[in-house]
Amino acid sequence: MTDATGLLEGLDEGFVDHRGARIRVFAGGSGPPLLLIHGYGGAAWNFSELVPLLAGRTLIVPDLPGHAGSSALPAAPSLAAGVTPEAGGGVVGAGWAARRAAGFSCGTVIRTRAPSSNR
């Protein structure tokens, strides 16, 4: 497990259990929520340099299933198919109602596959 807590200053670490996986999520700030989705092989800490520039937003930054501090999902036909429910439903369904999302690399594909209310 990668410890990114020191790289995401101002964000609190938490966990969401969803679809057989334990998803690590960093969240914090104030203002309109923004979900940040890293790419394949990445982790929440990929946004460490961006987080300070997004003052005025409530940030929600998960480690996708099978990455860093999150456990893997049960078998899924593809990475995007497996993680889309977490990016669009699992994290948001846990109480973080992000109406905006941004992705990096494969995170962009996941973002476009998320429910339209999260775009």
Secondary structure by P-SEA (a helix, b strand, c coil): ccccccccccccccccccccbbbbbbbccccbbbbbbbcccccccccccccccccccbbbbbcccccccbbbcccccccccccccccccccccccccccbbbbccaaaaaaaacccccc
